[in-house]
Amino acid sequence: MSDKAKLQIKIGDRFIGDEHPPFVIAELSGNHNGDIARALRILDEAHRAGAHAVKLQTYTADTMTIDCDRPEFMIEGGLWGGRQLYELYQEAATPWEWHQPLFERARELGILIFSTPFDETAVDFLETLEVPAYKIASFELVDLPLIRRVARAGKPMIMSTGMANETEIGEAVDAAKSAGCEDLVLLHCISGYPTPFEDSNVATVAELRNRFGCLVGLSDHSLGTAVSVAAVSLGACVVEKHFTLARSDGGVDSAFSLEPPELEALVTDTAIAHKAIGQPGYSRKSSEEKNIQFRRSIFVVKDIAKGEKLTGDNIRCIRPGHGLAPKHLDDVLGKVAVQDISRGTPLQWDQFEQG
């Protein structure tokens, strides 16, 4: 196993890496629908479903963009087509005054909580809450000054790579490391909302790891959980999915968010996928031992008298596996029995001439 394969980091009290089940993050985003009671319920349900962390987004409409009606500030097509950026962010933002009660609830429950800052003021604010880690969103991966500011906080960093090319990812990694980041996870991400399965390209998970030498995961905007499970089989040690109480409740991100039973299945299935990967090898497992007896072998299928030849009519390769291995069939055909052999007897070397 290479050094890269042994990497691990720690967020809060939880280790993340190859030797540990995937770290599942439930993304709150704008699914609170403007109601702190709903935000708290989402946190409760994420904990109940077994998620290891809840992630917030820390911004205001004014720290994200400006209130402007020019065409450049209008969204064309997709889930949010026709909306103005400023208005969308006003609706989706998690008010900063909610952060403290959300952090307190998470700590009471024992689930990790951290956030994505979208400007330096958000980093300063989150530092007062003693966040255990930071997330850089795909759209901010090109904001190298922000990445360097986050890195200087000295916390583990998770960076999504949606829309970024190899050069841009490399620049972001260099910015983080040069500013002091020692614990870094890159999340393969397709910034489509939702992401078509055929666009998910989870083979990139292994490529990211090999190219940048750090832990990798998936920020998954596809529907359901199958893509996340596939990514774990390719080395993802972190999985992030948007989460809501019910998609039918609406909300800016509800269309591609998991509901509680799906999040529970994600936690379970990614853990199973991780356990199932194991190590390459061909040794027989203990769970197989008792079934060896049911493999095929050579049996006498018609009574054979002493002096009679073994033929395709009186011996066959059948189950169970108590006789000679089927690979010896051509060697024994035509040999002469040295004893009477009754039907149903597993064929053995001492039952026929060896010449």
N, C-alpha and C positions, 0 to 999 in steps of 0.2 A: 504494500500500500504506500502510495507516494505521500510526501509531506503535505501536499495540498489536500489529500483525502483525510488528513487528521486534524484539519483546522476546526477550531470551535471558539465561540465567544460566549459571553454571559450577559444577559439582560435581566436586571433585578436578581432574583434567585434562580433563574432558569438558564441552563446551558443549551446552546444551539450548535448543532453540528452533526456529522455523520453518525455518531454513536448515540444520538438522541432522537426520539420521535419528532416529526416535523412540528415546528412552532407555528401555530395557527392564530392569525390576527383577524379579528372581526372589525371591519372598518365602519364606523358610525356615519361618517360623512354628513350629508344633509338629510338623512332619513329620520331625524328627530322631528321634522315638520314644524319647527318653531315652538315646540312644547318641551320644556325641561323634564316634565314628568315622563313623557314618552322616551326621552333620551335616557333617563335613569332605568326605565323598564327594558330598553334595548340592552343596556349594560348588564342588567340582571339576567336577561335571557341568554346573552352571550356566555356568561359565566355558567349558567345552568347547562348549556349545550356543550361545555367543555373547552371553549376557546381559551387560549393561553394568554391572550392580550386583547384589549380594545384600543383602537386608535382613533384619535380625533383629528380634526383639521383646524388649525388656529390662524384665522385671518378675519379681516373685515372687508366689505366691498371696497373701501377706500385704500386698503393696503394691497388689494389685488389688481385694481384697475381704476379708471376714472368714470364718472357719470357723463357719458357722451353718446349722442344718437347718430354719430357718423356711421356709415356702412361698415367700417372696419370693426366696430364694436357690437355688431349684430351677428348672431350665430345663424349660419345657413345649413339646413339639413340636419339629419340625425335626431337624436333623442330630444335635444334642446333647440331645435330649429325654430327660428323666428324670435328668439328671446334676446334681450340686450344683456351683455355681460354683467354690467353693474347690478341690474335688477336680479339676475340669476344668483349672483353671489350674495346679495342681500338676503335672499330667501334661504340659501343653503348654509350660510355661515353659522357656526356654533358660537353663540355669544361668549365673550371672554369671561363674563361673570358666572357662567355655568361651569367653567373648568374646575374650580375649587370643589363644588359639591360632587362633580363627577369623579374627580380624583379621590375624594374621601370615600365615596361609595365603593369604588374599585378596591381601595386598600382594605376596606371592611370585609369585602368578599374574598380577598386574596387573589384577585386577577390583576395582571399587569396593565398599566395604562400609560400611553405616551401619545405623541402628536406629530403632525406635519406642520412645521412653521412655513409661512410663505413670504416672510420678510424678517429683517433683523429685529424689529420691535417684538415680533412674536417669539423669537428665540429668547430675548431678554425676559419676556413675561413667563415663558415656560420654565426658564431657569429658576424662577421664584417658587415654582411648584415641584421642583426636584424631579423632573422627568428622568426615567432611567435610560431612555434612548430617544433618537430622533429619526424621522422618516423624511426623505426628500422625494417629492412627487415627480412624476415623469415630466410634467410641463416645466418644472423648475430645474431639471437636470442641467440645463444650459446656463443657469444662474450661478456662475462660479463664485462670485462674491458671497452669495448666500451660503453655498456649500462650505466655503472656508470659515464663515462665521459659525456655522453649526459645528464644524470640526473642532474649532477652538474651545468649544464647551467640554470637550474631552469625554463625550458619551459615545456608545456604540451608534453607528449610523446604518440605516437601511435606505438604499436608493433604488427607485424604479427607473427602468430604462425605456419606457414607451416612446416611440417616435425617434429615438436616438440612433445615430449610426455609430460604427465602431470608434471613430475618432472622437465623437462627442462623449461617449462613455469613458474612453481613456482620459480625456481632459477632466471629467468629473472625478474620476478615481484619483488622478494626480492631485487635483485641488484638495480633495479630502485628506489624502495622506500627507501632503506637504504642509497642511495646517494642523497636523497632529492626530488625525484619526488613525487609531490602531485596530479597531474592531469594525469591520465593514462587511455588509451583505448587499449584493446586487440582486435585484428582482427582475427577471425577465418579465416584460409587460407589453401587451398590445393595447394601445389607447383607442380602442373601439368600444362603443357603449351601446349594446353589448358587443363582445368580440365574437365573430363567427368562429366556429370550431376549426374550420379549415385555415383560418388565419393565425391560430394560436402558436403554431411552430415551436412546440416545447422542446424540440431538439436543441434549441438555442440555450437552454439551461446548462447543459453539459459544456457547450462551447464557451459560454461566459466564464465558467469556472476555470476551464483550461487556459483561456486567454488572459484573464485578469488575476488568477491565483487567489481568489477569495471565496467565501461561502456564497451560495446562490440560492435563489428561491423564485417564487412566482407571485406576481400581483395579477390576479385572475379576474377578468371582467366578462368571461363567458358565462353562459347559463349552466346551472347545475354544478356538479362536482367532478365530473369525469376528467376534465382537463387538468385539474389540480392533482388528482391521483396519478395521472400519467406523468406529470412533472416530477413528482416525488420519486417515481421509478427511475428518473434520469438524474437524480441527485439534488432536487430541491429540498432544502432543510427549513425553509420558511414559506408559508402560504398565506396570502392576504386576500380576503374576499369581503365585499360590501355586505352589510347585514341589516335586516329590518325585521319588524315584528310580522308584517304581512305585506306582500307586494300590492295587494288590493287597497291598502291604505293610501297609496300614492306617495309622492315625494320625488325629489329631483333625481335620485339614484335608485328608486325602488325597482325599476324594470329589470335591472341586472343584479339585484341583491338576493342573498340567500335568506330563507325563512328559518325559524329555530330548528325544525326537524332536519332540514338540509345541512345546517351548520353542524349539528350533532353528528350526522352521517359523515361530513367532511373530516371532522376530528378523528372519528373511528376509522374511516377508510384510509386516510393518509397514514395513520399509525400502522395499520395492517400492511399497507404497501411498503412502508419503510422496513417493517419486520420481515416481509417476504423477500426483499432484495438479497439479503445474506451475502455470501461470498461465492465466487466461481468455484466449481468443483464437481467431482463425479463420485464421491464416496457415497455409499449407501447410508441412508438415514435410518435412525432407529424406528421411525414410524413405518418403514418399508419392510423391516425384517420378517414380520409374521406373514407377509404376503409372498415371500419368495417361493413358498411351497406351491403356489398356484400358477407359476410360470409353466410353459409347455416343456415336455420331455418325452422320451421314447417309451411307449408302453406296448405290451403285448395285447392285441385286441381280438385274437382268436387263439384257442388252445394250440400249442406247438409241442409236437412229440420229439423225444430225443432223436437226433439224427436228421431232423427236418431243417430245411433252410429257412432263414429269416427273409421275408418278402414284404412287399408293399401291401400284401393282403392280410398279413398276420401281425405286423407291427406298424404303429403310426405315432406321429408327434401330436400329443394331446395334453390337455391339463389333467392332473396337477404335475408338479415338477420333481417327482421323486426318482425318475429314471435318468438315463443318460441324456445329456444335452442334445437338442435337435441338430447341432452342427455335426454330430457323429453319425447321422442317419446313413449317408452314403458309404461310410466305412463299415457299417454292420450289415447292410443288405447283402444277401448271398452267403453270409456266414452260417455255419451249422450249429444247431443247438446241442449242447453236451448234457442236457437234462430235459425232462418234461417241464414245460412252462405254461401255467394256466392263464387264461384270459384275465386281464386286469392287473397283471404283474408288471411293475416297473422294470424295464430292461437294465441289466447290469453286465459288466465285462465278463464275469465268471460264468455266465450262462451260455456262452457260445465259444467256439474255437477261435483262437487268436491268430491263426496262420495267415 
